[in-house]
Amino acid sequence: MDPDQGDGPGVGGLEGDQGDGPGVGGLEEDGAAAPQPPAGSDVSDGPESCLDHSDSDAHEFVTFRPSSLPEQHYAPSTSEPLSSGLRTLSELLSWGRSSASPLDVATVPLAARDPPLATSGHRTLVSHDMMGGYLDDRFVQGTESEAPYAFYHWQHIDIFNYFTHNLVTVPPAVWINAAHRHGVLVMGTFITEWTEGAAVCEAFLTDEESYRQVADRLVQISHYHGFDGWLVNIENSLSKGAVRNTPLFLRYLTDQMHLRRPGSLVIWYDSVLEDGKLEWQNELNTRNRIFFDACDGLFTNYNWTESSLEAMGSMAAEDAALGGRRADVYVGVDVFARGEVVGGMLDTNKALKLIRKHNFSAAIFAPGWVYETIPDKTSFRLHQDKFWALLSDWLEPHRSTTTLPFVSSFCQGFGKALYWRGQLEKRGGWFNLSAQELQPLYGQEALRARAPPEEEGGGLRARGCPEEAWSGGSSLLLEGQLAAAEPPGVGFRVFSLQLPLPPVSLVTLVFKSSAGVSVSPELRWIKDKTIEVTGRPAALEDSDPVVRTLDRLSGGWGRGGWTVRCYRLELQDCELREVLVWVQREQPHDVAFSCRLGEVMVLDQAGLQAPREAVRGVCIEDVVWHRAPGGALRLSATLRWSFPPRLWRYFHLSWRRLRGPGPRGQAGPPVPLGRAYSTLFRLTELEVPGPPARVELRVEPVLKEGLLVPEALWGRRSLSYSGPVETSGDQ
């Protein structure tokens, strides 16, 4: 759907927890395979023999046969894993788990949120139509990128739709992971367009068996990849027979998604009418109501006026069934402002204001406008923050529901370098949204507890900054001026949460601040389920036994000029709701300040102990050999292992030479391979010694609390290989 041609948003696909349960037809062949363990489960679905014999060497004979991995999921030259969609109906109908990519599967389950989506009076959907899709985000394990597009205002939105013009758009796992961490549903897109699209519709909407087969495949795809629903975008006219079956297709798809994944959504785009004509209405009315009634909602086209909203309001007032579903009407807003629209670009807030006035949900299409239209892509954070700040009055932020340990280092999933605990780990631009951690409040949302919006925060500012980080690629920079004539301190709301607290909590704050100010945390919690309390936890001395224990288990603090402070909070039956950082001047005169927050962490003191869990079942699969231009041997392979998902933040991978070339070859030092945000990792084009040789691949868990895992608990797998490199047919 292309707004300048009247096309609608192409919003699609909320994945369900689909299994092979009753009611799902079309599971023959690959579709009948046993369902894989849920994303994030402790169970490995790797080969049983590999798990049972993890202490033994894997052995390979070096040959240079072409890779047998499917090219749509792996780069042909390197076998690097890629995200992709499906272009044809035959691809969709032949889809099966055996041909899908296990690396492009979400690892983060959908977090609970407050308020629940089902009880929201109106919602905000974002449809990510971005330069054709599958750009830097197509690299499942991340990529080097100096200025990628990313999204991090998750607390403002409820539903995220990944949109392309493929027949079936499968959201990249990196987007699903980032959204789910914040309690945001993710939808794929099923779209048909033009003459080719009409032929597809005539083929699959011909009868019940055909449309059920398509719906079943969509349910299976969403379940496999871990997302939460579909936008169905039919942008071509339909014959009488096809349009008659369209509501039946929608109802069946919706019912199956709900069955497999409670809370999932199927949303119809305002395009085709009940008589099969392609005629955008820009509203819900009697001509397209039949499709709305068959699914979870309607996403209107963008050329509406306030009279369109008034007409829908009148319908809702006269129809009790519709009146109870006002939140299911998503009024489309094209940020590019193509056609006769209200708002758009930096006036998008005008459209939102009208939509909220009439109490409907909003669907914001192509907010990547802030990135696409600026010449200097490195400045996009400034433009994105400005855009969402203008919308914030008409959005309803939600709280993320989380559990202990709670930790965020404010990483946005991209940066100029990669850090770990204040130390530079890798220099250069990078992008991987799976690395994005729970995001803080930015801009005015961070200040409204202390400063009215009309005062623009009194010159105060909270923004993500990639210039330096404690862990990951960015920190949260708090800036402003504390005037002598005003109160000496200001509180920045950093996180809005729903977090049950243990009797004794430890709070750590990592920061760097300018001279003349002090920095401390302030917390707000709910007591007895109703009473809101604000307080500051007690600061602990560095000599406190608990601080010393945490410091020892973490391998030491205070690196790179960062300050690490620890606090204790003792409460009974309370729930943490907000984390604030209080910045206070220490002098009686005006003080300009900057405070860089590196990390906030909340732990259960009773659970503070040395790590005990070990990585198990390291497997080496799908080995591919290459010969480099200079004749060196290169290895590509998939590593698979198991580790409790409740514990890990990511995994640090490395390798070392154990032997070779030749029997007298010396063992080499460990060499980093990178970070894995899953218990699967594809190493690509690793230059290794020529055969015969033996190398060791190592998996080090990095825990959420940052506690060091002893090497004895790391995962290891040795690979020995033999065979001549001088082989014909090498790549």
N, C-alpha and C positions, 0 to 999 in steps of 0.2 A: 504494500500500500504506500502510495506516494502522494502526500498531501497536495502537491500542486496539480495533480490530476484527479483530485477528489478521493484518492484512495484513503482508506482508513489505516489505523495503526498496526495492524498485524500483531496484536498482542497474543501470545499464546503460551499455554501449557504449565499448569501446576502439577508437579509430579505427585503421584500417590504412592502409598506403601503397597504397591501391587505385588501380589504373589500369584501363584497359579491356582487360586481358589475357585470356587464355583462361579459360574456366570461369565467367565472369560473364555470366549471361543477362539479359534484360530491359533491354538498353541501347538500345532503339529510341528514336526521337525525340530529346529533349534528352539522354538518357543516353548517346547515341552520340557526343556532341561530343568533340572531341579533349581529352585531359586537360590541365588547367592545369599550369604549372610548379610544382614542389614549393614549399611555404611556405618563404620565406626565400631563394629562388633569385635569381640575378642577372638573370634574364630577366624582362622585362615582358611581360604578356599583354594590354597595351592595344592600341588600334588602330594598325596599322602606319603609317598615314598621319600620325598624331600624332607618332610617334617620328621619322619621317623629316623632318618639317617643324617641328621644335620652335622654330626661330627666328622663324617667322612668327606673326602674330597669329591668335588664334581670334576669330571674329566671330559675334555673335548679334543677332537682331532681337527686341526686347523684346515679349513677349506674355504674357498671364496665363492660359494654358491650365493645367488641372489637371495635376499630376504624373502621369506614366505609370509611376513606380516602384511596385513591389508593396507594398501597405500592410502586409503581415505583416513586412516587413523595414525599413520606413521610416515614421516618424511622419507621418500624413497632413497635418498643418498645417505642419510645418517640414521634412519629408523627412530628419530626423535618423535615422541608421542604428540599428536595434534588433536584438537577438537574440530568437529565438522558436523554438518547437517546432512539430510538426505534430499536428493534432488528429484527423484522420480517415484512414481507409484510402485514400480517393480522393486526398487530399493526398499521401500517401506514394507511391502508385503513379504519380502524375503528376509527382513531383519531378524536376527537371532542373537542370543547371548554369545554364541561361539564366534561370531564375526564382529562383535562389538569390542570396544576398547576398555579393558579393565582399569586402565590408568586414568581415564576420563570419567571417573565416578566420584561423586561428592563424598567427603569423609566427615562433614560436619552435619549432625542432625539439626532439624529445625528447632530453635530455642523457643521456649515459652515466652510470652510477653504480657505486659499489663498496660492497657486493657487488652483482653483477647480480641482478635480480629472480628470474630462473630458478633461481638457486642458494640463494635465501633459505630457511632452514629453516621459517620461518613468516612471514606477511606481515600488514600492516595496511591495510585498506581503509576509506576514509571515504565514507559516502553522505550527500551534502549535501541533505537535505530541509529546505528553509528557507522557511517561510511561503508555500508555493505556487510559489516559484521566480520567476526573471526579475524581480527587484526592481531595486535600483540597478545590478546587474551586467548588466541588459539593454541598457544604453547602451554600444554598441560602443566609442565614443571617450571614455568616461568621463562623469561627471556631477558637478554640485555637490551635495555631501551633507555634512551636519554630523557625522553619526554612522553610517556604513555598517557592514555586517558584512564582515569579510575574514578570510582564513586565512593564517597565515605560519609554522606549525610543520611545514613540508614535510619536513624531514629525519627526522621521526618516522613518516611514512606512506609507503606504496608505491603505492597506487592511490586515485584520487579519482573518485567517481561523482557526476555532477550529476543530481538526481532531481526530477521534477515529475509531475503526473498527466496530462500530455499523452500521447497515444498514442506519439509519438516525441519524446523530449527531446534536443535538440541542445545540448551544453554551450556557453555563451557563450565566445567566443574569448579574452576576458580571463582566464578560469579556465584554459583550456588553456595560454596563454602562461606564466602564473605557475607552474603545475604542471610543465610541460616544462622550464622553466629549472632546476628542482630534481631532474630525473630521475624524476618521478612520472607514471605512466600516468593517462590520463583516459578515463572511460567515459561514454557516453550511456545513456539508458534507453528500452527498448521495453516498454510496459506495456499490458495490457488488464484491464478491471475491470467487474464487475457485468453486467447484461443487455446493455448496449451492447458491452462487451468480448467477451462470449460470441459475439455476432453477428459481430464482426470475426474472431474465431478460426475460426468455422465457414466464413467466406468465404475466408480465405487458407490455411487448413490442409486445404482440400478435396482437393487433389491436388498432385503434384510441381511442375507448372508454376506454380501459384499461390504455394506457399511459397517457391519459388526466386525468384520475382519480388520478393517482399517482402524476402528476404534480400539480393538484389542491390542493391535501393535502399538498404538500411541500410549496406551496404558502401560504396556510392557517396557517401552522405552523410558517413560518417566520414572518408573520404578527402578529400573536398572541404573540409571544415571543419578537418581536421587533428587529430582525436582518435583514441583507441587501442582502442576496443572497445565492447561493449554488455553491460548487465545486461538479461536477459530476464525479465520479471516478469508471468507469466500468473496473474491473480487472479480466475479464474472457472472454473466447471466446463467440461469438454470432452466432446463426443460421442465415441463409440468411434472413428469415422473420424478426427476431429481429433486425438485423443490418439495414435493410431497414427502420424500424420505429424509429431507434435511433435519426437520425437528426431531424425527425418530432417531437419527444418528446422534444429534446433540444430547438427547435425553439418555440414550444408551451409554455414550461416552461419559457423561456426567455421573450417572449412577455407578458405573464401573470405577471411576476415579474415587468417588466417595466411599465405595466399598473397600477399595484397596488402601486408600489414604484418607481417613477422616480429616476434614478441614481443607481438602484440596478444592480447586476451583476450575471451572470451564467457563470462559467468557466469549461471547459472540461479538464480532465487530459489525457495526451499522453499515450494511452494504446492500445485500440482496433483500428484496421484498417477498411477501408471502406468495406473490404470483410469479416469482422467478426473475423479475427485472432487477438489473443492477442500477440502483438509484439511491444514493446516500440521503438519509433523512435528517441528519444532524440532531436527532432527538429520538426518544422512544415514543412510538405512536401505534395506532391500530394496524398499520401496514407492516410493521416488523415485530410486533408484540409476540407473535407465535414462536419466534426464536428465543426471545428473552424468557418466555415461560418454560422453555425446554432446558435451560441451563442455569448457571449461577449469576449471570449478569450480562449487561450490554455496554460496549465501549462505543460511544457516539463518534461520528465524524466531527470535524472541527469548525464547520461553517455555521455554527449556531448563533442565535441572538438571544437577548434576554427574553424575548417572547417565546422562544423554544423552551426555555427553562420554566416559564410561567405555565405553558401548555402542559408540560409534564407534571408540574405541581398540581394543576387542576385535575389531571387524570388520577393522580395519587389520592387526592382528596375524595374523589368519587368512587374509587375502587379500593376496597379494604385490602385485597390481596396485593395490589401494587403499592398501596400506602405503607405496608409493612416491609417493602423491598426497596425503598428509596436509595439505600446505601449500595444497592446492586446496579444502579445506573451510574456509569463512569463517564462523565462528560469530558470529551477529548479536547486537549489544548495542544496545538502545534507550536513548539517553541520557535520554529523557524518563521512562524507567522505567514505561511503561504495561503493565498486566497483571502476571502473576506472573513476575517476572524476578529474576535475580541482579544486584545492583548497579543502575547508572543514576545520573544526576545526578552529584553529587560522590562517589558510591560506584561509579562506573563502573570504577575500578581493581580492585574486588573481582571483577568479572566477568572482566576481563583476566587477573588472576592465575590464576583457574581455567582459563581457555582455554589459557594458556601452560603451565600445569602438565601439561596433556594434549597439548601440542605441536600445537595447531591454529592456523590463521590466525584473525584477528579482523576483523569488519566493524562499524565504529562508525557507528551510524545517528543522524542529526540532532544532531551536536555543536553546531549553532547554538543549542541550548538555552541556552548561556551568554549568548547575545545576546537571544534571545526573551523570557527570563524576568526580565530586569533592567529596572527602570523608567528608570534613567539610562543610555541607550545610549552616552553618551560615556565611560563607565567600563568598557566591555566588554573592553578590553585586559587590565585587571587580572583579570577573571573568566576570560578565555580562558587567560591565562598560568597561573593557579592550576589550572585543569582539566587542562591538558596536563602540568603539573609532577607532578600526582598519578598520571598514567598512565606517566610516563617510565620507571619501573623495569621496565615490562612491554612496552616498545617497543624496537626495535633501530634506532637511527639509521643512516642510510647517508651515504656521502660523495658529493658531487657531483663528477663528472669534468668538468673544464673546461680551457680553453686560454688562452694569453696573447693580449691583455692581460686579466688578471683585475682586475675593479673592482667594488666595491659601496659604495654610500653608505647602505645599510641601509633604503632606502625600502620601506615596507610596501604601497605602492599606494594610500594614502589619507593625508590629513592636514588640518591646519587652515590650511595655506598651502603654496605651492609655491616652492621655492628652487632656485637654480643657482649653484654655487660661492660659497656664503656670502651671496648677495644675494637679497633677497625679489623673486620674479618675479610672484607673484599672491597676494593675500590672500583667505581664505575657504576653507571646507571643500570637499574634492574627493575623488573616488574613481575609480580606474582601475587594476585589477589588472595590466594590461599594463605598467604603470610599476613594478611590484614588482621589486626586484633580488634577487640571491641573498641569502638570509636567514642571519643569524648564529645561533649557539647562544644560547638564552635560559635564564634561571633556573639550576637546578642543573646542567644539562648544561654550562653555561659554567664551572662551578666545580669539578666533580668531579676535575679534574686536581690540585686543590690542597686541597680541603676535603671531608671525608666528608659524605654526605647527612644523617646524623643530627645534624651540627652546623649544618645549615641554612646552610652557607656562611659561618658566623661573622659573619652580618649583611651579607654581600656580596650584591649584586644586579646582574643584567644584564637590561635591559628596553628595548623600543622606546619612543621618546618623540617626540611630535609638536610639542613646544613650540618646537623650533628644529632646523634641518637645514642641512647643507652643500649637498646636492643632493637634490631630491625632496621628500618630505613628513615624514620622520622621521630620527632619529639613534639610535644605540645608547648608552644611558646606563648607565655603570658607577658604582655607589655602594657605600659601606661605610666601615669604620673599620679603620685599621691601628694595632694596639695596640703600645705600647712593649715589652711583655713577649714579643711574638711576632716572627717574622721580619719584616724591614722592608718586604717587598714581596709582592704577590700577582699571579698570572698569570690572566687571563681568557681562556679558549678562545673565540675569536671565530668562526673558520671551521674546518670539517673538510672537507678537499678531497682531490682526486687531481689534481695539476697538475704535469706535466713542466716542469722548469726549464731555461732556457738556460745557457750558461757564465757569463754575467754578467747578473744580474737587478737591477732597481731596484724598491725597495719604498717607497711613499709612505704616510704616515699623517697624516690630518687630524683635529685634536682641539681641544677646549677643556677645561682642567682647573682645578680649584680650587687655591688656594695650598698650598704645603707638600708637594707630590708631584711626582715626575718620571714621564714616560710614554714608553715605548719598545716597539717590537715584539720578539717572540720567535717563532722559527719552528722547526717540526719537519719533518724531511724524511727520506726513505728513500734510503740510499746502497747501491749494488750490489744493489738490489732486496730487501735483507733487513735492513740495519743501520739502526736508527733513531737519528737525531742531532738534538739540540736545540742551537740556537745563536742568537745575536743578530747581525743584519747590521750592517755598519759604518756609522755615521752620517756623512753628508757635510756639509761646510760649505756655507753659502749661496753662497760664492764659487767652489765647485767648478764647472768648465766644464759638466759634465753637468747639474747642478742649474740653472745659469743658462740652459742651452739648453731644458730642460724648462719652466722658468718662462716663458721668452719664447714658446715655442710654445703655451703654455696661456693666454697673455694676462695673466699676473701672478697671484700667490698672496697669501695673508695677508689676505683680505677679511673684514670683519665680525667681527674679533677672533679668527678661527680661526688655529691654528698649523699650518703645513704642514712636515713633516720628510721628508727623503729619505735612503734607506739603500741600500747596495750589498751584494749577496751574490754571491760567486764560487764556483761549484760545477761539478762535472763529472758528467753522467749521474745526476742526482738528481731526486727527485719530492717536491714539497711536499705535506705531509699536514695540517699544522695551522698556523693563524695565531693567535698569542696576543698579548695586549697586557699588558705588565708595568707595574703601578702601584706606585711605591715612595715611601715617606715620606722626606723630607729632614731631618727633625728627630728627636731622640731620644725625644720624648713622643708620646702618642696623637694620631692625626691622622684626622679625619673627612674624607672626600674624595668628590668627584663628578668624573667624567671623561666628557665627551660626545664619542663618536667620530663623526666626520662622514664619513670615507671611508677605505677601505683599497684600495691598488692595487699590482699586481705587473706590471712591464713587462720586456720584453727590451731591454736597453740598445742592442744592435746595431740594433734596429729603430726607434730614436728618430729621426724625421725629420718634416719638414713634410708636411702632407697633400697628396696629389697627385690623388686620385680626384675626379671631378666628378659632380654629379647630372645625369642625362641624361633626355631623353624626357619632359618634363613635359607631361601631357595634361589638358585640361579636358573633362569629360564630364557627361552627365545634368544639364544646366542647367535650373533652375526659377526663375522670377521671381515675386516677391510684391510687393504694395503694402502698406506699413505703414499703421496707422490714420490717421496724420497725412498720408499721401500720399507718404511717402518710398519710394524704390525699394529692394527687397531682393533679393539674389542668393543662391541655393543651388546648389552644383555639387560634383562629385567631381573631386579632383585625383589623378593617377596619375603616378608617376615611377619611375626605376630608380637604385639605388645598391647597392654590394656589401654584403651583409648582415653580413659578418664585421667591418665597420668601425663601423657606426652603433649608437648608444645610443638615440637618438630623433631626430626632426626638429622644428625650430622653424619654424613657418609664419607668414608675414606678408603684408601687401598694401600697396599704395600707389596713389594716384591719379596717373596719368600725364597725363591731359587731361580737361577737362570740368568742369561742363557748358559748352558753347560752345568755339570754337576757341582762345580766349585763356585758358582755365583753366590755372592753375599746377599743377605737379606737387606732390603732397603728401608728407609724411614717411611712413616705414614704420609700419604699425600691426600689433601682434601678433594672430595668429589662434588660436594654441594650439600644443600639442605633438601630434605624430603618432607612434605606436609601430608604424607600418606604412608601406609605400610607397603607401598609399592613404589619402585623407582626404576626408571629406565636410564642406565648409564650409556652414553653414546660416544663412540670414537675415542675410547681411552687408549692411549699409546702404551703398549706393554712390551716386555722383552720378547724376542723371537723364541720359538720353541727349540728344545723342550724347556718348559719353565713352569713355575707355580706362583700364583699370586693369591693374596688374601683380601677379601672385601669385608669391610667392618661397618657396623651400624651402631651408632651411639645415640641413645635417647636423650633429648633435652627436655627436662621436666618443666611443667608449668611454673613451679615455684623457683626454678633455677637451681635446684639442688644437684650437685655433681653425682653422676652415676658411676660407680667403680667400674674399671675396665672388665672385671670378671663378669659383669652383668651385660656387657655389650654383646651384640650379635656378630658372629663371624662365619664366613664360609670361604673355603679355599677352592681355587680352581686350578687344576693342572691341565696342561695341554701339550700336545705333541704334533708332529707332522710337518712336512716341509712347507716353507712359505713360498718357494719357487713353484707356483702352481698356475696353470693356464686358466683363463676365464676370471681372473681376479678383477675386483671392482676398483 
